């Protein structure tokens, strides 16, 4: 490795032992004839990722798709659907039970990407709410769930 006067400097007092040379050059790496330069600049912090749909919204959309397959006759029943997806029949039933939610609650979950109230409704909470047969009771439970989590 050759050095020239432009890339060397005199050692600063207290930085290098006597008789040693200190090289102040930009970091540079050679690899099989190709050179790779290393930047000394600080990396810019990445902006936070945009928030996508919640897991509950994803599962509700999946429930609509799965029910559509059954309704169109592309899949004979839920058991076949479960086998094709590699899920248990119980899990497929839990997913499809989300369709029992009141339509406006489903709309809030599916379209409430940035709203904090809808983000508080997890998939498990929605399954508990869907067990109620009266939509008015579902609305009351959603309001109570949101009030408790805020």
Order of alpha helices (4+ residues) and beta strands (2+ residues): beta-beta-beta-beta-alpha-alpha-alpha-alpha-alpha-alpha-alpha
